[in-house]
Amino acid sequence: MDKRLREASRWLRQARRDLDAAKHSLSGGDYEWCAFMCQQAAEKAVKGGLYSLGRV
């Protein structure tokens, strides 16, 4: 796997961890933190997609 795809995978793995943290926060009623973690997950997923396309 080339460096670009490894970096894309790294960003997507972190996005998944952030989304899991958001789900955990939601179940605990911590809605503000859940919203923040969802935003972070979305940004990291987009960045991972851009890396996979060679746009970053």
PyMOL commands that set and color helices and strands:
alter all, ss='L'
color gray80, all
select helices_A, chain A and resi 3-27+31-53
alter helices_A, ss='H'
color red, helices_A
deselect
rebuild
show_as cartoon
